[in-house]
Amino acid sequence: MSRILPGLAALALCAQASAAVAQQTDLTIALQLEPPHLDPTSAAAGAIDSVLYANVFEGLTRFTETGEIVPGLAESWDISEDGTAYTFHLREGVTFHDGTAMDAEDVKFSLDRARGEDSQNAQKALFEGIASVEVVDPQTVRVTLGAPDGSFLFNMAWGDAVIVAPESIGEIKQHPVGTGPFAFDRWMTGDRIELDRYADYWGEAPALSDVTFRFISDPTAAYAAMMAQDIDAFAGFPAPENLPMFEADARFKVIVGSTEGETILAMNNKEGPLSEKLVREAIAHAIDRQAIIDGAMFGLGTPIGTHFAPHNPDYVDLTDLSPHDPEKAKTLLADAGYPDGFTTTLKLPPPSYARRGGEIIAAQLREVGIDTEITNLEWAQWLEEVFRGKDFGLTIVSHTEPMDIGIYARPDYYFQYDNPELQELMATLSKTTDPAQRSELLKQAQTTIAEDYVNGYLFQLAFPTVADARLEGLWENQPTQATDLTGVHWTE
């Protein structure tokens, strides 16, 4: 008997170990960018939503992986006949992570804060059409618009429109308190953010109990961490040249999806030579999109000729307005009064598409006589210096917000494009609910900004994710910048 027992014990231990693996409920997932802070309602940094959207914070409506708008904290709503009043019916039993109830007063506070005179919301324009927010009863809130807005439910799904508790605002940037399935635990700056499953979540409990977001900015370090399985997944893997190696390794799966990320060479339309359309047009012809996609993204990316996603049914392919033509670029510069070119700044944020793409674009511009002074900025610096301070000539950034062509109707936006005709067109779009009419207006808007050469339109950002082969439920596509873990689970 003594010879048999060790064998039985070993079998028992193996069974226990297998059960332990099968029951794994923790996840470590890496992202390239660390958020500058943790309040999605007061910053333009998509890195905040990448961690918190749908996980910690929720809005009245929300995006699914396909981009569909579905109920969030509002389980249903009624719309008045004239399209100006939305009556939202809130879900019962919703609490914030501090245990307090979420009700109509919190919705009113959140929307009034977002549209207030002193609002720091990076997408304040989403709320400008709201005339009033009225608490009907604790579970009902009525939002009245100044005019019909066919995008209103879409706008309410943005990360900038999540519902926050008044009492949490003082510490929200360091300690976010939401209503989502995961509660914030701690933030080790420069390394990780940890979340825990919220036991009193109003909806279906997630399969994951503990989530760690690791921040790894260097592509080489990202490859090493994934290959060593120090992390379980990397969303938005920053080294596309390494993807074939993961595809050939049975331990991993590679998921390549699309994003809402229009990657652009943004131009300051009020900065020196860049204020002239001929100069901007020259830059657009100096750019070789495919060379940037091949050199910086190893072929991952779809060329674009305007600020609109190619997978959208209303997309217009306008790449023929700005083909790579260095000789035409030189002629346009001469016509604009710059036969010998000029020098401007090129300020680059951390993502690989910007740092790698920036070197290629600088070389392409140099060929037509435009020299660039390259400065690499950390994300917080870029937001302060470029986005808010407008202190730049050129920059490269991917705009990952969904359906964001409306930014071109905002003269104070960082690239400072001021076209009253486009502003009127976009105001008409906001008031239009007929799908066919909206489609036509969107096509006009795309054409206008392409013909004005507001920015250099590069490519639609792909979204590669590398993950443990046993992981299921990760989003393939990015209809908004999010790492939604509500449906993620381990399999065997």
SVG drawing of the C-alpha trace seen along z (x, -y; Angstrom):
<svg xmlns="http://www.w3.org/2000/svg" viewBox="-45 -84 61 86">
<polyline fill="none" stroke="black" stroke-width="0.4" points="0.0,0.0 2.8,-2.4 4.1,-2.0 0.6,-2.9 -0.2,-6.0 2.5,-8.3 1.1,-7.5 -2.4,-8.3 -1.2,-11.4 0.6,-12.5 -2.6,-11.9 -4.6,-14.0 -2.1,-16.8 -2.2,-16.7 -6.0,-16.9 -5.9,-19.8 -3.3,-21.6 -5.5,-21.0 -8.5,-22.3 -6.5,-25.4 -5.6,-26.1 -9.2,-25.6 -10.5,-28.0 -8.0,-30.8 -9.9,-34.1 -7.1,-36.7 -5.7,-38.5 -2.7,-40.6 -3.1,-42.6 -0.6,-45.1 -1.1,-48.5 1.5,-50.7 0.2,-54.0 -0.3,-54.8 -3.2,-57.2 -2.1,-60.7 -4.8,-60.5 -8.1,-58.5 -10.9,-60.9 -12.3,-60.2 -14.5,-63.3 -11.7,-65.8 -9.0,-64.8 -8.5,-64.0 -6.2,-61.0 -7.7,-57.8 -5.5,-55.9 -7.9,-56.6 -10.8,-54.9 -8.5,-52.1 -8.4,-51.1 -11.7,-52.3 -14.4,-52.3 -17.1,-49.6 -14.8,-48.2 -15.0,-50.9 -17.2,-53.6 -20.5,-53.4 -22.8,-55.8 -26.5,-56.0 -25.7,-54.1 -22.6,-52.2 -20.8,-50.9 -20.6,-47.2 -17.6,-45.7 -19.5,-46.2 -20.1,-49.9 -23.8,-49.3 -25.3,-51.6 -27.1,-49.7 -28.6,-50.5 -26.1,-51.1 -27.2,-52.6 -30.4,-53.6 -32.4,-50.4 -34.7,-52.3 -35.7,-55.8 -38.6,-57.6 -38.1,-60.3 -40.6,-63.1 -42.3,-63.5 -40.2,-66.6 -37.0,-64.8 -35.9,-67.2 -36.8,-65.4 -35.2,-62.2 -36.7,-60.5 -34.2,-58.0 -35.4,-55.2 -32.5,-54.1 -31.8,-50.6 -32.8,-49.6 -30.3,-48.6 -27.2,-50.4 -24.6,-51.4 -21.3,-53.2 -18.2,-51.3 -18.4,-53.2 -21.8,-51.6 -23.9,-54.7 -26.9,-54.5 -26.7,-55.8 -29.8,-57.7 -31.2,-60.5 -29.5,-63.2 -26.1,-61.7 -27.0,-61.7 -28.1,-65.4 -24.8,-66.2 -22.7,-64.4 -24.3,-66.0 -24.5,-69.5 -20.8,-69.2 -19.8,-68.1 -21.7,-71.1 -21.0,-73.7 -19.2,-76.9 -16.1,-75.7 -16.2,-72.2 -12.8,-70.6 -14.4,-67.9 -12.3,-67.4 -15.5,-66.7 -17.6,-69.4 -19.2,-69.9 -21.0,-66.6 -23.2,-68.3 -23.6,-71.7 -27.1,-70.8 -28.5,-70.1 -30.9,-72.8 -31.8,-71.3 -31.5,-68.2 -34.5,-67.5 -34.9,-64.9 -38.4,-63.4 -38.0,-60.9 -35.0,-58.9 -35.1,-56.5 -36.1,-58.9 -34.3,-61.8 -35.4,-64.0 -32.8,-65.6 -34.2,-68.4 -32.2,-69.5 -32.3,-72.9 -32.9,-71.2 -33.2,-67.6 -29.8,-65.7 -29.6,-62.5 -26.3,-61.7 -27.5,-62.2 -27.7,-58.6 -24.4,-58.0 -22.8,-60.9 -24.0,-59.5 -22.0,-56.3 -18.6,-58.1 -16.2,-57.7 -16.5,-61.5 -20.2,-61.0 -19.9,-58.4 -21.9,-58.9 -19.8,-60.0 -20.7,-60.6 -20.6,-64.2 -18.8,-63.1 -16.0,-61.3 -14.9,-64.3 -12.3,-65.5 -10.2,-62.4 -11.4,-61.0 -8.1,-61.6 -6.3,-59.2 -9.2,-57.1 -12.0,-56.7 -15.4,-55.5 -17.8,-54.2 -20.7,-51.8 -19.0,-49.1 -18.2,-45.4 -14.7,-46.2 -13.7,-48.6 -10.4,-50.5 -7.9,-49.0 -4.6,-50.8 -2.3,-52.6 1.4,-52.0 2.5,-54.9 4.8,-54.0 3.9,-50.3 0.3,-49.1 -3.3,-49.7 -5.2,-47.0 -8.9,-46.4 -11.1,-44.0 -14.5,-42.4 -17.2,-44.5 -19.4,-42.2 -22.6,-44.4 -22.5,-45.0 -26.0,-45.5 -25.4,-43.3 -24.0,-39.9 -20.8,-39.3 -17.7,-39.1 -15.7,-35.8 -12.5,-37.6 -12.0,-38.4 -8.7,-40.4 -7.4,-42.5 -3.9,-44.1 -3.2,-46.6 0.6,-46.7 2.1,-49.7 4.9,-48.8 5.9,-51.5 8.9,-50.0 8.1,-47.6 11.2,-45.4 10.1,-45.1 6.6,-44.3 7.8,-41.4 10.0,-40.0 7.2,-40.2 4.7,-38.5 7.1,-35.8 8.0,-35.1 4.3,-35.0 4.9,-37.6 1.6,-39.0 -1.5,-37.2 -2.3,-39.6 -1.2,-42.8 -3.9,-44.9 -2.7,-47.2 0.6,-45.3 3.2,-47.9 5.7,-45.8 3.8,-44.5 7.0,-43.1 6.9,-40.4 3.3,-39.2 4.4,-36.3 6.5,-34.8 3.4,-34.8 1.2,-33.4 3.7,-30.5 3.7,-29.7 0.8,-27.5 0.9,-29.3 -0.5,-32.4 -3.3,-33.8 -3.0,-37.0 -6.2,-39.1 -6.0,-41.9 -9.0,-44.2 -9.9,-47.7 -10.2,-50.9 -11.8,-54.3 -8.3,-55.7 -7.7,-58.0 -3.9,-58.5 -3.0,-62.0 -0.1,-64.3 -1.9,-67.1 -1.0,-70.7 -1.4,-73.8 -3.5,-75.8 -2.5,-79.1 1.2,-78.5 3.4,-80.4 3.5,-78.7 1.0,-76.1 -1.7,-78.7 -1.6,-78.6 -3.6,-76.0 -1.0,-75.6 1.6,-74.7 -0.7,-72.1 -1.5,-70.7 2.3,-70.4 2.8,-68.5 0.0,-66.1 1.7,-65.4 5.1,-64.9 3.7,-62.1 3.9,-58.5 1.2,-56.8 2.1,-53.2 5.7,-53.7 4.7,-54.9 2.3,-51.9 5.0,-49.5 7.9,-51.1 6.2,-52.0 3.4,-49.5 4.8,-46.6 1.8,-46.7 -0.9,-47.0 -3.1,-50.0 -5.6,-51.2 -4.7,-54.4 -7.1,-57.3 -7.6,-60.6 -9.9,-62.2 -10.8,-62.0 -13.3,-59.1 -13.1,-55.4 -13.0,-53.3 -15.3,-50.6 -18.1,-53.2 -20.8,-52.9 -20.6,-56.7 -16.9,-56.7 -15.6,-58.4 -12.3,-57.4 -10.5,-60.7 -6.9,-59.4 -6.7,-60.5 -6.8,-64.1 -3.3,-63.7 -1.3,-61.1 2.5,-60.9 3.9,-63.4 7.1,-65.2 7.5,-67.3 4.0,-68.7 4.8,-69.3 7.8,-71.4 5.8,-73.3 3.1,-74.1 5.7,-75.3 7.1,-77.6 3.7,-78.9 3.1,-79.6 6.3,-81.7 8.6,-79.0 10.7,-77.8 13.5,-76.9 11.1,-75.3 11.0,-76.2 11.6,-74.7 8.9,-73.7 8.5,-71.5 7.3,-67.9 6.3,-67.0 5.7,-63.3 3.7,-61.5 4.9,-58.0 2.9,-55.5 5.0,-53.5 2.9,-54.8 4.0,-58.3 7.7,-57.8 8.4,-55.4 6.1,-57.2 7.6,-60.6 11.1,-59.6 9.8,-58.4 7.6,-61.5 10.5,-63.8 12.6,-62.2 9.8,-62.5 9.3,-66.2 13.1,-66.8 13.0,-65.6 10.7,-68.5 12.6,-71.1 10.7,-71.1 13.0,-70.5 11.5,-69.4 12.8,-69.8 11.7,-66.5 10.8,-66.5 9.7,-63.3 7.1,-64.1 5.6,-62.0 1.8,-61.8 1.1,-64.3 3.6,-66.7 1.9,-66.3 -1.5,-67.0 -0.2,-70.1 2.0,-71.5 0.3,-70.4 -3.4,-69.7 -4.0,-72.4 -1.2,-74.8 -1.3,-74.6 2.5,-75.1 3.5,-73.0 3.8,-73.0 3.2,-69.3 2.4,-66.3 1.3,-62.7 -1.6,-61.3 -4.4,-58.7 -7.9,-60.1 -9.6,-57.0 -12.9,-58.7 -15.8,-57.3 -17.4,-59.5 -15.4,-62.5 -15.4,-64.5 -17.2,-67.2 -13.9,-68.4 -13.3,-70.2 -16.2,-72.5 -14.4,-73.7 -12.1,-76.6 -10.4,-76.4 -9.5,-72.7 -5.8,-72.1 -5.2,-72.2 -7.2,-75.5 -9.1,-75.0 -11.8,-77.7 -14.3,-77.3 -17.7,-78.8 -19.2,-76.8 -18.2,-73.6 -19.4,-74.7 -22.8,-75.4 -22.8,-72.0 -22.0,-70.2 -24.7,-72.2 -27.2,-71.0 -26.0,-67.5 -26.7,-67.6 -30.3,-68.6 -30.8,-66.0 -32.3,-62.6 -33.1,-61.2 -30.3,-58.6 -30.1,-59.4 -29.7,-63.2 -27.1,-62.5 -25.1,-60.3 -25.0,-63.1 -23.9,-65.7 -21.2,-63.4 -19.9,-62.9 -19.8,-66.7 -17.9,-67.2 -15.3,-64.6 -14.8,-66.2 -14.5,-69.7 -11.7,-68.9 -9.9,-66.8 -10.0,-69.6 -8.9,-72.2 -5.9,-69.9 -6.5,-70.6 -4.2,-67.8 -2.2,-65.1 -4.4,-62.0 -2.3,-58.8 -4.0,-55.6 -6.7,-53.9 -5.0,-52.4 -5.2,-48.6 -5.4,-47.0 -3.3,-43.9 -3.8,-42.0 -1.5,-39.1 -3.0,-36.9 -2.7,-33.6 -4.4,-31.0 -6.7,-30.0 -8.2,-33.5 -11.6,-34.2 -13.8,-37.3 -11.3,-40.0 -12.5,-42.7 -11.2,-42.3 -12.2,-45.8 -12.1,-49.1 -15.3,-51.1 -14.1,-53.3 -10.8,-53.2 -11.5,-50.5 -10.3,-47.3 -13.7,-45.9 -13.1,-42.9 -16.7,-42.2 -16.8,-39.1 -13.3,-37.9 -12.7,-34.4 -10.2,-31.5 -10.8,-28.2 -8.9,-24.9"/>
</svg>
